[in-house]
Amino acid sequence: MISMSVSPDAPGAVETVQGLRHFAARVLNAQDDFSELTDRALTEVLTAAVRLYSQRAADRELPDPLLRGHVTASDVGPMCLRMLRAVDLELFELTMWGGLGRTSDEIRNEAR
């Protein structure tokens, strides 16, 4: 279990969000090697981001989860495979899940 939680109304929440955005900018601009960031901390940040994105996406239309031009297929492919393994989800199941509630025409049009 992750020991840190921040309510949006908690004192310092705005500073936390600003800190995360600053951290993201440093990573995207390759301004640091982040050797001080532990593997566990990186896993916690990624887990929180995935959960938050998923919760918001359930309520409304969101932009793509990744900034185009900042990651490559070589970055995303291995990460996706590890994420699928972490939740014991097969690629076939993911493909089926992606088609739930949509007609075959909608799926074909989305692929274009």
N, C-alpha and C positions, 0 to 999 in steps of 0.2 A: 504494500500500500504506500502511496505517496504521502509524505507527511506534511506537505505545504498546501494550503488552500487559501485563495484570496477571493473574497466577495467583491463584486463590483462597487459596493458601497463602503467597503472597508477603507480606513485611512491608508493612504499609500497605493491604492489600486491604480490610480492614474499614472503614478510614477512607475509602477510595475509594467503597465502596458507600454509606456514610453521606453522603458528599459528593454523590453522584448523587441520593440521596433528598432531600437539602436543596435541591439545584438544582431538582428536579422540583416540590417544594412551592412554591418561589419562582415558578416559571413558572405553575403552576396557580392561584396566588393573585394573579397579576399584580402582584408586588411590585417589578418591575424591567423596564426595556425591553430589557435584555440586548444593548445596542449593542456591548459589548466582545466578544461571542461572534461569531466569524467564521462565514461561510456554510460554509466547509470543516469547521470544528469541529462545527457543527450537523449536517452531513451525516454525519460520522463517528459521532456519538452515535446518530443515527437508524439508521444501517446496523448498528451493533453491537446495538442494541435489537431490531431486526427479526431479525437472525441468532440471537440468544440466545433470543428468544421461539419462533422456528421450531424450534430444536433441542430446547427443552424440550417443545414441543407434540407433537413426534414420539414422545416417551417417555411422556407422561402427559396427562391432561385438565387444561387450564388455564382460568382465568377469561378473560372477554373481554379482548382486548389493550388496550382503552382504558377509562378510568374514565368511566362514564356521567355525564352532566351537566357534563363538563368540556370536551367538544368538540361541535361541531355538524356537521350534514351538510355545511355550507359549508366546514368545516375538513377533513373527511374526504374528500369527493369529489375536489377537486383533488389532494390528496396521493395518493390511490389511483391516479389517472390518471398522475401523474408516476412513481409506483413501478412501474406496469405498463410504462411507456415505458422506464424505466431497465433493465429486464430483458428488454425486447423481447417482452412477453407481451400478446396481444390479449384483450379482454374475453371473447370467445367461448371462447378456450382456458381462461381462468380458470373460466368457468362449467362447462365440461366437466370440468376438474380437480376442481372441488368435488363433482361427482357420482360420481367414481370409487369403486368398491367399495361403493356404496350402492344399495339398491333404490329404485324410484320412490316407493314408499310412505314410505320413510324421508325422502326429500327433501321430499315433500309435507308430512309431519308437522313437519319442521324449519322449514318456511316459515310455519307457523301461529303 
